[in-house]
Amino acid sequence: MIPSENFVRIRGWPDRVKRISTAKPATNKAPKNVDDYITAAPLEVREKLEEVRAAIREVAPTAVESISYQMPFYNYKGQLAWFGLQRRHIGLYLRPPVIEEHKKEFAGYVTTKSAVHLLLDKKIPVSLVKKLVKARMKKNEAEQRNLPSKKS
């Protein structure tokens, strides 16, 4: 017996169920740009999303801003950063090992090897966001220098 509508049976495991997401997108349309993404967010979190956006753009003004994985994405000599609104936090996503290298500075925040959860009930640590983005920019620049040059 399935406990509620929010659960489904796991194929091959008749006695096990898994929770399915009941979250509904803010809009049925996928955002076309970062402005659309922020506008579709609830009013109470738009300011925090704008803070994260401003921090990234201040550090990387030449980064190309777009939507990737239905989240704001920044490209600077390769994949720079993404951010996205979740239920209880804003996820800031950067390619490893940047977050691992700065993990001590994010005491009190949930981190993974490629994400930092910026809780909605706390102030956005703008200086730390900038520091992470700068570190990823330097890694992207170094990676680009180390690429073999194309011969004509």
C-alpha positions as CSV (number, residue, x, y, z in Angstrom):
1,M,0.0,0.0,0.0
2,I,1.4,3.4,-1.0
3,P,1.2,5.8,2.0
4,S,0.0,8.9,-0.1
5,E,0.0,10.4,-3.5
6,N,3.5,11.8,-2.9
7,F,5.1,8.4,-3.0
8,V,5.6,5.8,-5.7
9,R,6.8,2.2,-5.6
10,I,10.4,1.5,-6.6
11,R,10.5,-1.0,-9.5
12,G,11.8,-4.4,-8.3
13,W,11.3,-3.5,-4.6
14,P,7.5,-4.0,-3.9
15,D,8.0,-3.2,-0.2
16,R,9.8,0.1,-0.8
17,V,8.5,3.5,-1.9
18,K,10.2,6.8,-2.7
19,R,9.0,10.3,-2.3
20,I,8.2,12.3,-5.4
21,S,8.5,16.0,-5.7
22,T,5.3,18.0,-5.4
23,A,7.0,21.3,-6.0
24,K,5.6,23.2,-8.9
25,P,7.6,25.6,-11.0
26,A,6.8,29.3,-10.6
27,T,5.8,29.4,-14.2
28,N,5.2,26.8,-16.9
29,K,7.7,28.5,-19.2
30,A,11.4,27.9,-18.9
31,P,13.2,31.2,-18.3
32,K,14.8,32.7,-21.4
33,N,17.2,34.9,-19.5
34,V,18.3,35.8,-16.0
35,D,15.8,38.6,-15.7
36,D,12.9,36.2,-16.5
37,Y,14.3,33.7,-13.9
38,I,14.4,36.3,-11.1
39,T,11.0,37.8,-12.1
40,A,9.4,34.3,-11.8
41,A,10.8,33.9,-8.3
42,P,8.6,34.8,-5.2
43,L,8.9,38.5,-4.3
44,E,10.5,37.8,-0.9
45,V,13.6,36.1,-2.5
46,R,14.1,38.3,-5.6
47,E,16.4,40.7,-3.7
48,K,18.7,37.8,-2.6
49,L,18.8,36.4,-6.1
50,E,19.8,39.9,-7.3
51,E,22.5,40.1,-4.6
52,V,24.1,36.9,-5.9
53,R,23.8,38.0,-9.5
54,A,25.3,41.4,-8.7
55,A,28.2,39.8,-6.8
56,I,29.0,37.5,-9.8
57,R,28.7,40.3,-12.3
58,E,30.9,42.7,-10.2
59,V,33.7,40.2,-10.1
60,A,33.3,38.9,-13.7
61,P,31.9,41.8,-15.7
62,T,32.9,40.2,-19.0
63,A,31.3,36.8,-18.2
64,V,28.5,35.8,-20.6
65,E,25.2,35.5,-18.7
66,S,22.7,32.9,-19.9
67,I,20.4,30.1,-18.7
68,S,21.7,26.6,-18.3
69,Y,20.0,23.7,-16.6
70,Q,17.1,26.2,-16.2
71,M,19.3,28.3,-13.8
72,P,21.3,31.5,-14.3
73,F,24.7,30.6,-15.7
74,Y,28.0,32.5,-16.2
75,N,30.6,31.6,-18.8
76,Y,34.1,33.1,-18.5
77,K,36.7,31.1,-20.4
78,G,34.7,28.1,-19.6
79,Q,32.0,27.2,-17.0
80,L,32.2,29.8,-14.2
81,A,29.1,29.6,-12.0
82,W,25.4,28.8,-11.7
83,F,22.9,29.8,-9.1
84,G,19.4,28.6,-8.5
85,L,16.5,29.0,-6.0
86,Q,15.6,26.0,-4.0
87,R,13.0,25.6,-1.3
88,R,15.1,26.8,1.6
89,H,18.3,28.1,0.0
90,I,19.9,29.6,-3.0
91,G,22.4,27.1,-4.5
92,L,25.6,28.5,-5.8
93,Y,27.3,26.0,-8.1
94,L,30.9,26.1,-9.2
95,R,33.1,23.4,-10.7
96,P,35.4,21.6,-8.2
97,P,37.8,22.1,-6.4
98,V,37.0,25.7,-5.6
99,I,34.5,25.1,-2.9
100,E,36.6,22.4,-1.2
101,E,39.6,24.8,-1.2
102,H,37.5,27.5,0.6
103,K,35.4,25.1,2.8
104,K,36.6,26.5,6.1
105,E,35.2,29.9,5.3
106,F,31.8,28.5,4.8
107,A,31.4,27.1,8.4
108,G,27.6,27.1,9.1
109,Y,26.7,26.5,5.5
110,V,25.9,23.2,3.8
111,T,28.5,22.6,1.1
112,T,29.3,19.8,-1.4
113,K,32.2,19.5,-3.7
114,S,30.5,21.8,-6.2
115,A,27.8,23.7,-4.3
116,V,27.2,26.1,-1.4
117,H,23.7,26.4,0.1
118,L,23.0,30.0,0.9
119,L,20.1,29.9,3.3
120,L,17.2,32.2,2.6
121,D,16.9,33.2,6.3
122,K,20.5,34.4,6.4
123,K,22.2,37.3,4.8
124,I,24.0,36.5,1.5
125,P,27.8,36.3,2.2
126,V,28.6,38.6,-0.8
127,S,32.3,38.8,-0.1
128,L,32.6,35.0,0.0
129,V,30.6,34.6,-3.2
130,K,32.9,37.0,-4.9
131,K,36.0,35.2,-3.5
132,L,34.7,31.9,-4.9
133,V,33.9,33.3,-8.3
134,K,37.4,35.0,-8.5
135,A,39.0,31.7,-7.6
136,R,37.1,29.8,-10.4
137,M,38.0,32.6,-12.8
138,K,41.7,32.1,-12.1
139,K,41.3,28.3,-12.5
140,N,39.5,28.8,-15.9
141,E,42.3,31.1,-17.1
142,A,44.9,28.6,-16.0
143,E,43.1,25.8,-17.7
144,Q,42.8,27.8,-20.9
145,R,46.5,28.6,-20.9
146,N,47.3,24.9,-20.5
147,L,45.2,23.8,-23.5
148,P,47.2,22.7,-26.5
149,S,47.2,25.4,-29.2
150,K,45.4,24.7,-32.5
151,K,47.7,24.3,-35.5
152,S,46.6,25.9,-38.8
